[in-house]
Amino acid sequence: MPIKAVLFDMFDTLMLIEKDHEFYYPSIQRMYSYLYEQGMLVDFKKFEETYINERDRILSEANLAFKEPHFNVRVAATLNSLGYNYVVSDPMVALATGEFCEEFMKYVKIDADTKETLKVLGKKYRLGMISNFAIPECVLKLLKTSGIDKFFEVIVISGAVNKRKPGQEIFEDTLKLMNISSSETVFVGDTIEADIEGAKAVGMKAVYIERRVQESSKKYAPDKTIQRLCELPTVIEIL
């Protein structure tokens, strides 16, 4: 069956996280500084330890069912663990998440081939995105500021739907939104487990962009492996 749609992963596929994920400490520090200014009077070490504990607890439970709670859940849980009574929907929780996001974005840049590749593919295929990230607002802002949001018919972000790759649900839901079958779709991503195994499990073809060394899948092999996004138009033609 001919390919009609191309779906993309976001981070380290279309946009690159620089400096080996060095965003973590400054992003946590910025979030902490905001909360401290709002009256959370604990030292940074205590805050960081509590955040990590709550994050790991939430993720260990969520990962069992391929869920992705919004980042706000971590922030509220951290505050509550420190003795401050805030619910997930509290504006201060969202603003603290926003501070993390603003710092994180400083470490993200668009791949040099992204715009031209999307432009070329968009003339022939329907385009969509499935991204694992707990702050959907951050993904949308990066897409808009880089000027590539316009290329995508559908953008599905794990933190917005509480589902994550490689779980089949997030792939299947995206296909339903686009009213297209998996056999007519190619997924492009940089992570063997989340992107390649996840896409292949629902019947999509999968193209692996090799950004770093990863262990080969024992379940599924990518249909094609590329080194640069600019290789995609030619590769998809022969799938």
C-alpha positions as CSV (number, residue, x, y, z in Angstrom):
1,M,0.0,0.0,0.0
2,P,1.5,3.4,-0.9
3,I,2.6,5.7,1.9
4,K,0.2,8.6,2.5
5,A,1.5,10.0,5.8
6,V,4.7,10.6,7.6
7,L,4.7,10.9,11.4
8,F,7.7,12.3,13.4
9,D,9.2,12.1,16.8
10,M,10.2,15.6,18.1
11,F,13.3,15.7,20.3
12,D,16.6,14.5,18.8
13,T,14.7,13.9,15.6
14,L,13.4,17.3,14.3
15,M,14.9,19.3,17.2
16,L,18.1,18.5,19.0
17,I,18.7,18.8,22.7
18,E,22.2,20.2,23.0
19,K,25.1,19.6,25.4
20,D,24.1,16.0,26.4
21,H,21.0,17.1,28.3
22,E,22.8,19.7,30.4
23,F,19.5,21.5,30.7
24,Y,18.5,19.6,33.8
25,Y,20.3,21.4,36.6
26,P,19.7,25.0,35.4
27,S,16.0,24.2,34.6
28,I,15.5,22.8,38.1
29,Q,17.3,25.7,39.6
30,R,15.2,28.2,37.7
31,M,12.0,26.5,38.8
32,Y,13.2,26.4,42.4
33,S,14.1,30.1,42.3
34,Y,10.6,31.0,41.2
35,L,9.0,28.8,43.9
36,Y,11.3,30.2,46.6
37,E,10.2,33.8,45.6
38,Q,6.6,32.6,46.1
39,G,7.3,31.5,49.7
40,M,8.6,28.0,49.4
41,L,11.3,28.4,52.0
42,V,13.5,25.3,51.7
43,D,17.0,25.0,50.5
44,F,17.8,23.9,46.9
45,K,19.3,20.6,47.9
46,K,16.2,19.6,49.8
47,F,14.0,20.7,46.9
48,E,16.0,18.8,44.3
49,E,16.1,15.6,46.3
50,T,12.3,15.8,46.9
51,Y,11.6,16.6,43.3
52,I,13.7,13.6,42.1
53,N,12.0,11.3,44.5
54,E,8.5,12.4,43.5
55,R,9.4,12.4,39.8
56,D,10.8,8.8,40.0
57,R,7.8,7.6,42.0
58,I,5.3,9.1,39.5
59,L,7.2,7.8,36.4
60,S,7.7,4.3,37.8
61,E,4.0,3.9,38.3
62,A,3.1,5.6,34.9
63,N,5.6,3.7,32.8
64,L,4.0,0.4,33.7
65,A,1.0,1.4,31.7
66,F,2.7,3.7,29.2
67,K,1.2,6.8,30.8
68,E,2.6,10.4,30.8
69,P,1.3,12.6,33.6
70,H,1.7,16.3,32.9
71,F,4.8,17.9,34.5
72,N,2.5,19.8,36.8
73,V,1.8,16.6,38.7
74,R,5.5,16.3,39.6
75,V,5.6,19.9,40.8
76,A,2.4,19.6,42.9
77,A,3.7,16.3,44.4
78,T,7.0,17.9,45.3
79,L,5.4,20.9,47.0
80,N,3.0,18.7,49.0
81,S,5.9,16.4,50.1
82,L,7.6,19.6,51.3
83,G,4.6,20.5,53.3
84,Y,3.0,23.0,51.0
85,N,-0.6,22.3,50.0
86,Y,-1.0,22.9,46.3
87,V,-3.2,21.0,43.8
88,V,-2.1,20.2,40.2
89,S,-4.4,22.9,38.8
90,D,-3.0,25.7,40.9
91,P,-1.7,28.6,38.8
92,M,1.6,28.7,40.7
93,V,2.2,25.1,39.8
94,A,1.7,25.9,36.1
95,L,4.0,28.9,36.4
96,A,6.7,26.9,38.0
97,T,6.5,24.4,35.2
98,G,6.7,27.3,32.8
99,E,10.0,28.4,34.4
100,F,11.4,24.9,33.8
101,C,10.2,25.1,30.2
102,E,11.7,28.5,29.5
103,E,15.2,27.4,30.7
104,F,14.9,24.0,28.9
105,M,14.2,25.7,25.6
106,K,17.6,27.4,25.7
107,Y,19.1,24.0,25.1
108,V,17.0,23.0,22.1
109,K,17.8,23.9,18.5
110,I,16.2,22.9,15.2
111,D,18.1,20.4,13.1
112,A,19.6,22.1,10.0
113,D,17.7,19.8,7.7
114,T,14.3,20.0,9.4
115,K,12.5,22.8,7.5
116,E,13.5,21.8,4.0
117,T,12.7,18.2,4.7
118,L,9.3,19.0,6.0
119,K,8.7,21.4,3.1
120,V,9.6,18.7,0.5
121,L,7.6,15.9,2.3
122,G,4.6,18.1,2.9
123,K,4.1,18.5,-0.9
124,K,3.4,14.8,-1.2
125,Y,2.4,13.4,2.2
126,R,0.3,14.3,5.2
127,L,2.5,15.1,8.2
128,G,2.0,14.6,11.9
129,M,3.9,14.3,15.1
130,I,3.9,12.1,18.2
131,S,6.2,13.4,20.9
132,N,7.0,12.0,24.4
133,F,7.3,15.1,26.7
134,A,5.6,15.9,30.0
135,I,5.2,19.6,29.2
136,P,3.1,19.8,26.0
137,E,3.0,23.6,26.1
138,C,6.8,23.6,25.8
139,V,6.7,21.4,22.6
140,L,4.0,23.7,21.0
141,K,6.0,26.8,21.8
142,L,9.2,25.4,20.3
143,L,7.3,24.3,17.2
144,K,5.8,27.8,16.8
145,T,8.9,29.8,17.5
146,S,10.9,27.6,15.0
147,G,8.2,28.1,12.4
148,I,7.5,24.4,11.7
149,D,4.1,24.0,13.5
150,K,2.4,24.9,10.2
151,F,3.6,21.6,8.5
152,F,1.7,19.3,10.9
153,E,-1.9,18.2,10.5
154,V,-1.8,16.6,13.9
155,I,0.4,17.1,16.9
156,V,0.0,14.6,19.7
157,I,2.1,15.2,22.9
158,S,2.2,12.5,25.6
159,G,1.8,15.0,28.5
160,A,-1.4,16.3,27.0
161,V,-3.0,12.9,26.6
162,N,-1.4,10.9,29.4
163,K,-0.2,8.3,27.0
164,R,3.3,7.7,25.8
165,K,5.4,5.8,23.3
166,P,6.1,2.9,22.9
167,G,2.6,2.1,24.1
168,Q,0.3,1.3,21.2
169,E,-2.5,3.6,22.3
170,I,-0.8,6.9,21.4
171,F,0.0,5.6,17.9
172,E,-3.5,4.2,17.3
173,D,-5.2,7.4,18.6
174,T,-3.1,9.5,16.2
175,L,-4.0,7.3,13.3
176,K,-7.7,7.7,14.2
177,L,-7.3,11.5,14.3
178,M,-5.8,11.4,10.9
179,N,-8.3,8.8,9.6
180,I,-5.5,6.8,8.1
181,S,-4.3,3.2,8.4
182,S,-0.9,2.1,9.9
183,S,0.0,0.4,6.6
184,E,-0.1,3.8,4.9
185,T,2.1,5.5,7.4
186,V,5.8,5.9,8.2
187,F,7.1,6.9,11.6
188,V,10.5,8.6,11.9
189,G,12.3,8.7,15.2
190,D,15.7,8.5,17.0
191,T,14.8,6.0,19.8
192,I,14.8,2.2,19.1
193,E,12.3,1.3,21.8
194,A,9.9,4.2,21.9
195,D,9.9,5.1,18.2
196,I,10.8,2.0,16.1
197,E,9.4,-0.7,18.3
198,G,6.3,1.3,19.1
199,A,5.5,2.2,15.5
200,K,6.2,-1.3,14.1
201,A,4.0,-2.9,16.8
202,V,1.0,-1.1,15.3
203,G,1.9,-1.9,11.7
204,M,3.6,1.2,10.6
205,K,6.8,1.3,8.6
206,A,9.6,2.9,10.7
207,V,12.7,4.9,9.7
208,Y,15.4,5.2,12.4
209,I,17.5,8.4,12.4
210,E,20.8,7.4,14.1
211,R,21.8,10.2,16.5
212,R,23.7,8.0,18.9
213,V,24.7,4.3,19.4
214,Q,21.8,2.2,20.7
215,E,21.2,-1.5,21.3
216,S,19.4,-3.1,18.4
217,S,15.8,-4.2,19.0
218,K,15.1,-7.9,19.7
219,K,11.6,-7.4,18.4
220,Y,11.7,-5.2,15.3
221,A,14.2,-3.8,12.9
222,P,13.7,-0.4,11.3
223,D,12.7,-0.5,7.6
224,K,15.5,2.0,6.9
225,T,18.2,3.8,8.9
226,I,19.3,7.3,8.0
227,Q,22.0,9.6,9.3
228,R,20.4,12.9,8.2
229,L,16.8,14.1,7.8
230,C,17.5,15.2,4.2
231,E,17.7,11.5,3.3
232,L,14.1,11.0,4.1
233,P,12.3,12.0,0.9
234,T,14.4,9.5,-1.1
235,V,14.1,6.7,1.5
236,I,10.3,7.0,1.8
237,E,9.9,6.8,-2.0
238,I,11.4,3.2,-1.9
239,L,9.6,1.9,1.2
